[in-house]
Amino acid sequence: MAPNILKSSLQNASFSIIFQILCRGVTFLLNAFTVRHVGQDVLGVMNVRLLLLESMILSLCKEPFFKACLTNTAEHNWAQVVNILWLTVPICGMASAILGYIWLSLLSTVEELPPYYTFAVWAVAISCIIELSSLVVQLVSSAFLFVRLKIVLDSIMIALRTLTFVCFIIYNPENALLAFGVAQLMAAVFYTASHYIYFHYYIKTLKKDKSKLKRRMSINENEEYILSDFPFKTIKDFLPGQLRNNESSLFGKLGALTRSFFGQGSLKLILTEGERLIMTIMPVLTFKEQGAYELVNNLGSLAARFIFRPIEDSGYFYFTQMVQRDKTLNEQNPAKVQESVNVLMNLCSAVTSIGLIVLVFGQSYSSLLLWLYGGSKLINEPLPVFLLKTHCLAVLLLGINGVTECYTNATADSKTINKNNIVMICESIVFLVASYIFVILFGPVGFIFGNCVNMGLRIIHSILFINKRHRDTNHRPLRGLILKPVFSGSLLFAALITNISQAYFFPDSKLFHFFIGGVMFLIVILSWAYEHQDLIRLGISKWYDRRNSRRKNE
């Protein structure tokens, strides 16, 4: 198999964005309904304590193994990959038991916990174990570019979990944690079973195709690509010990790389979930304040969930296949290096532009968004509005960090990753201390300030790595972070007009205020398109080529 890595990565990103917008849009509407039926204290327990538990388990037990085994899949010993990925199940079981006990017995609280809290904790832990039992199949779907499968199953899982939860609370809003636990278990069972079912039928289809080829023509080495490129001949091959391991080592280089990612993942968990850790371990906020913060945090992260995360995931896969970790750029294929530089530069430009648009329009339309989401009760108090406006700055930094850090993680060797872990320890300490101090001084908005410090430090670290990586070349991919003049001017003009509209027309003339924002948004988009005509022409050309190739195949 000789896949077009860039094409598949772009497909992955585009399908991710489309399906994420669709499913997150539905989730957005259902969550708005939930806000009106479930108290903010229960939302605080679910969105802070329970989701933190899930994030900790998956970050420690899934991500290090998955990232290590996704690197350079064309040269994999799949027997080693299967063996090392199945280690995640017992590791997850032990981690779930330990963390579950901590969540139930050791965490302090000054408030009474809602009903079914114990059930919800164990439901989260068990759902993580169930999900990791299909980690091998998930990695295969990514390595062999099953783009549509991944996006469809992820989207259905999100929709299933949300619909199950909402259906429960319609009739029993007081038992929201019971609904949360049941939804988690149902989604995990569906996600795991659907992966195995799909590949069971996929392997059967491959065998039928090979039989047809045998009847139609003589088989030679070049014509056996259908089954020879896919190493799994039966569904049992996804289990440990079934594939033949031609090496004496049980895990090989994957073991060392996994340990590196494990150390980095532990530190990254502190950086990404620091505010939830502080709220959970040191309850400086009530459950209601935690719920308000998480509600605003979810709204402020819409751009990150819709666009930044799919771009980051697809970018990581692309860079791992195009840039070798253990060689300098001058020792690698110049065409691949040039292509990867162009992709990184365009990604930096795209996420910076998106982040600035969110920052500019977020200052004038945070109140309107909160009103649409939770009604007048969310805009009657100044705190939620101020939280959302401040969060727009964090969205900008989050987008830039996602792209620069994904390139760093995808192209750094094990030695560099281990060195980066030491830097991340310092960043983690600074982040936690800054967040705690800011919360004491400013209340819930202090978590956003602390997160901005966190993102800023990580961006600086990634920029230093990228500059060092390209120091001996003529490539400067970070120029994509520099704004062009027409786009910058349109952003300043839009900021002025929308703030005037906010002052004069909101909340009395919400529709007219929204109309003015739409006009300003169109002006900003047109100015960006004017200065990126080459990129747009390239995108249109690729789209036409793809459509024409489909017509020829038909």
N, C-alpha and C positions, 0 to 999 in steps of 0.2 A: 504494500500500500504506500503510495507516495502522495499524501494529501497536500492540498494547497493550504498551508498553515494560516496565512493571512486571510484568505477567503473564508476559511472555517471560523477563524476568530471574529471576523466582522459579522458573519452570520450569527454566531453565538451572541455577540453583543446586541445586534439588531433584534433578534428574536427575544432575547432577554428583556430588552426595553419594552417591546410591544406587549408581551405577556405580563410583565411586571406592572405596566401601566394599567392594563385591563383588570388584573386581579387585585392590585393595590387600590385601584379606584373603587372596586366593589367593597374591599375591606375598609376603605375610608368611609364609605356611606354606612356600612354596618357598625363601624366603631362610633360614628356620630350617633347612631341609634342607641348603642350601648352606654354612651356617656349620659344619656337622658334617663336610663333605667337602672344603672348600677352606681352606687356611691363612689366618690373619689377615693375613699379610704380603701375600698376593695380593689379599685384600679391600681392604687399604689402597691398593694401586696402582689398583685399579678404581674404588673409591669416592672417592678423593681426586684422583689425577692425571688419570685418563681422564674422569671425570664433570666435573671442573673444565674440561678442554679443551672438552667439549661445551657446558657452560654459558657459557663465554667466547665461543665462536663464535656461539651463538644469541642471547645477550644483546646483542652488538655488531651483528650482521647482521640479526636478525629483529625484536626487540621495538620498537626506535625506529620502524621503518617501519609495523609492524602497529598500534601504538598511535595514531600520527598518522593513519593512513588509516581507523581505526575511529571517529574523531570525527565526529559529525553526518553520518552516512552518507546521510540523506535529501536532502542538498544536494550530493552528490558529483558531480564530473565523472569518470565512471568510466574514461575514456581516460587521464586523468592518474594515477588510482589504479593502473591496470594497469602503466603505464610505470614508475612509481616503485617498485612492488613487484618488478618483474623486475630492477631494479638490484641487489637483494639477492643474486642468484645469482653474478654476477662478483665482487661485494664479498666474498661468503662464500668463493669460490674463493681469492682473494688472502689473506684472513685465515687460512684453513685451511692454506695453504702456509707462511705465516710462522710461525704457532703450532705447526704440526706439526714444522717444523725446530727450533724452540726446545725442544719437548718431547723430541725425539730427540737433540739434540746439545749443548744449552746447559745444561739442568737438571742440577745436581750431585746426587750421591747417594753415600752411604757403603756402600750395599749393592748386591748384584748384582740386576739386574732380572730378573723372571720370563720364561720363554720366550714368544715371540710378542708381545712388547711393541710392537715396531715395527709389526706388522700391526694391532694394536688401535688404535694412534694414528691410522694412516691410515684405518682403518675408521670411526672416529668422525668424522674430518674429511669423508670422502666422504658419510657418512650425513646430515650436516648440509646439504651441498650438495643432495642429493636431496630432503630435506624442504622446503627453501626453494624448489624448483622448483614447488611447489604452493601457495605462499603466497597468491597471488591467490585461488585457490579456497577456501582456508581463511578468508580475510577475507570472501568473499562468503557463506559458510555462516554466519558470525557476524552479518554485517550484515543478512541477510535471515531471521535467526531460525531457522535449521535446527538447532534445539537437539538433537534426538535424534540427528541425523547426527553432530554433533561428539562427543557423549558416547560413542556406540557405537564410532566409529572410534578414539577415544582409548583406550577400554577394550580393544578388540581388539588394538591396537598394543602396549599394556603386557603383555597376556597372551601375545601371540606372542613378544615379546622375552624374557620370563621363561621360558616353556616351552622355547624354543630353547636358551637358555643352560643350563638344568637338564638337558635331554636330552643335551647334549654332555658335561657334567661327570660324569654318571652313569658313562659309559664311559671318559672321559679326564680325571680331576680334575686331573692335572698340567698340562693345557693349557687352563686356565680363561680365559686372555686370548684364545686362539683362539675359544673359545665366545662370549666377550663381543663380539668384533669381528663375528663372523658374525651374532649376534643383532641387533646394531645395524643392520647393512646390510639384513637381511630386514625389520625393522620399518619402516625408512625407505622401502623400495621399496613395501611394502604400503600405508603411509599415503598416499604420493603417488598411487599408481595408483588406489586406492579413491576418492579425492576426484574425480579426473577421470572415472572410470567412472560414479560416481553422477550428476554433473551432466550428463554426456552423455545419460543416459537421462531425466533430469529435463527437459532442454530439449526432447527429443523428445516427452515427455508434454504439455508446455505447448503445443506446436504442434498436437498432436492435439486438445486441448481447444478451442483456438481454431477449428479446422476444424469441430468439432461445433457451436460457437456460431454460426458463419456459416451452417450449414445449418438451424439451428433458429430464428434470429431475425436481425433486421437489426442491424448493428453500429453503435453510436454511441460517442461519446467515453467515456461512463461504463461501457460494457460491454466496452471493450478493456483493462480493468485486468489481465487475466491475463498478457498479454505486455508491456504497456507499462511495468509496474512493474519487471519483471525485464529489465535492460539487455542481457543476453547472449543472443543469438539462435542462436549456434552455439558449439561447444566451441573453435573458433579464436579467438573473441573474448576468451578468457582470455590470449592471447598479445599481446605488445607491438605497437603500431602497427595493430591491427585495428579498434578502435573509433574513431569520429570525434571529434576534439578541437576543440570550438568556441571554445576560448580560444587566444590567441597564446602564452601561457606553457606550457612543457612540463610543469611540475609545480605551478605556482600556489602557493597558501598552504601546501599540504602539504609543500613543500620546507623552508620555514622551521620549521614545526612538527616535522618529522622531525629537523632539526638540533638543535632544543631537546631532544627526547627522546633523541637520540644522546648528547649531553653528559650528560644526567641518567642514562641507562642505564649509561654507563661508570663513573660514580661509584657507582651503585647496585650494580653488579657487585662493586666493591671492598667495599662494605658487607655484601652478602649472602654473598659467597664469600671473605671475608677470611681465615678460618681455613684454608681449603684453599690459598689463595695463600701464606700463611706456611709451611704444611707443605710446599708444593711448592718454593717459591723458596728458603726458608731451612729446610732439613730439621732442625728442632729435635726431631723425634720419629722413631723408627724406623718402618718400614712396618707392623710388628706393632702398635705403639702407635697409629698412624694408623688401622689397621683396627679396633681396639677402640673408638676415639673415634667413627668413622663408624658402627659398629654401634649404639652407644648413641644417636648422633645420629639415626639412622633410626628407632629405636624411639621416641625422644622426640618425633619430628616426626609421629607418626601422626595426631594431632589436626589438625595443620596441613595435611597432605596430604588427609585425609578431608573436612574441613569448611572450614577457613580459606581455602584456596586457591580452591575453587569459589565461596565467598561473595565473595572479593575480586575474582575475574574477572567474576562476574555484576554485582557492585556497580559496578565500573568502567564496564561497558557501560551500565548503567542511568543512572548519573549523567552520562555524556557525552551521553545523549539528552535528559535532563530539565533540565539546568542549562547555560546558555550561558557559555562561557569569557570572552567579551569584554564582558559587561554585568554591572552590579551586580544583586544579587538584587531590589532594589526596581524595577528596570526590566524584570523578567521576569514571566512568567505567575504570578500569586499561587498558583493551584491547584497548578501544577507545583512551585513552590518549597516549599509546605506539604507536599506529598506526599514530596518528596525529603528534607525535614527529618525527617519521621516515619520514613522508611526508615533514614536515617543513625542516628537515635537508637536505633531497635530493633536495628540491626546492632551498634552499640556495646555495648548491653546484652547481646546474645546472645554475642558473642565474649568479653566480660569474664566472663560467667558460666561459659562453657565453660572458659576458661583457668584460673579459680579452682578449678573442679572437678578439672581435671588436676593442678594444683599440690597440692591437699589430698590426693587419693587417691594421687598419685605418690609421696609420702613413705613410705607404708606398703605399696605394692604394686609398687614397682620391682623388688625382689628376686624376687617371684613371676613378674613378666613376663619378667625375664631368665632365670629357670629354665625357663619354658615355651619361650623362644626358642632358647636355646643349651645347655641342660642345666646340670648342677651346676658345670661348669668356669667359668661366667660369674659365679656367686655365691660361689665359693670365695675370690675376690680382692675386696678392698673397693673398688678403683678403679671397675669398671663400675657398681656399685650407686650409688656417690657421684656418678658422672657423670650417671646417669639421674635421680636425685633433683634435682640442680642444674638439669638441663635442663628440668624442669617449670616453673621460673620463667621460662626463656626462651620457653616455649610461650605463657604468659600474655601476655608483652610482644609476642610475634610476632603474636598474634591482634589485639590492640588496634592495633598498628602497621599491620597489613594493611588494616583498614577505614579508619582515619583517612588513611593515605597514598593509598589508592585514590581517596578523595573529593578529596584535594588534587590528584592528577595528572589527575583527570577534569574538574575545574572551573577550574584555573588557566590563564591565558592564556600565550602564548609568553614575554612579558616576565617574568612572575612565575616561570615555569619556569626561565628563565635565571638569575634572581636566586637561586632555590632551589639551583641547581647550585653556586653559590659556597659556600652554607651546607653543602652535601653534601661539598664538598672538605674543609672543616674537620672535619666528622663522620668522614670517611674517615681522615684523619690521626690523629685521636684514637682511633678504633677500632683501627687497625693498631698504633699504639704501645701502647695499653692491652693488646691481645691478646698482643703479643710479651712485654711485661713480666709479665703474668699467667702466661703459659706458663713463663717462666723461674722464677717464684716457686712456682707451684702444679702445674706439669705440664699434662697434657691438659685438666684442668678449667678451666684459665685461658682456653681458647678460649670456653667457655660464659660465663665472667664478662665477657670482652671483647664477646661477642655481646649480653649484657644491656645493657652500656653503649651499644652500637650502637643497639639497639632503643629504649632510653630517650631518646637524643638525637633519633632520628627521630620518636618520638611527640610529644615536646615541640614540635618544629618544625611538625608537622602540626596540632597543637592550636592553636598560635599563628595559623596560616593560617585554620583553620576559625572561630576566634573573630573574627578580623578580617573574614572574609567575611560573617559574620552580625551584625557590630557595630551596624549601622544598622537592624536588624530586631528583632522581638520573639522570634525563634526562638533556642533554645538546645539544639541537637541533642546536645551533649556531656554533657548530663545523663544520657544513657544509660549513661555510665561509672560512675555512682554506684550502689552496691549498696543494695538494700532490706533492712530489718532482719531479717525472718523468714529470708530466704535466707542472710544473713550468719551468723545464729545457728546455722542448721542446718549450715553449713560448719564452724564452730568445734566443734560437737558431734561431727560426723563425724571431724574431725581427731583429737580426743581418743580416741574409741572405736577407730578403726582403728590408731592408734599403740600403744594397749594390746594390741590383737589381734596386731599385728606382734611385740611383745615376748614375748608368752606362747605364741602358737600357731604361729609360723613358725620353722623349716621343718618341725617335726614334724607339725603338723595343717594342711597347706596347704588342704585342701578347706573346713575350718571357717573358716579365715582368709578365704578367698574368699567364703564365705556371709555373714560379718559385713560385708564390704565391699559386697556386693550389697544388704543391708538398708539400710546407711547411704546408699548411692547412691540408693535408692528414696526415702528420706526427703528427701534434698536436692532431688531432682527434683520431688517433690510440693510442697515449700516454694516452689520457684521458680514452679511452675504456679499456686499460690495467689496469689502477688503479681503475676502477669501474666495474670490471667483475661481481661482485655479483648483482649489480643493473641491468646490462644488462641481466644476466640470469633470474632475476625476471621478467623483462619486456618481454622476449621471452616466459617464462613459462606462464605468464598471456595471452599473445597473442595466444598461442597454446590452452590453456583452453577455451578461448572465441571462437576460431574457432571450436573446438570440440563440444562445447555446441550448437553452431549454427547448426552443422551437425546433432546432435541428434534431435534438434527441427524440422529440415526439414524432 
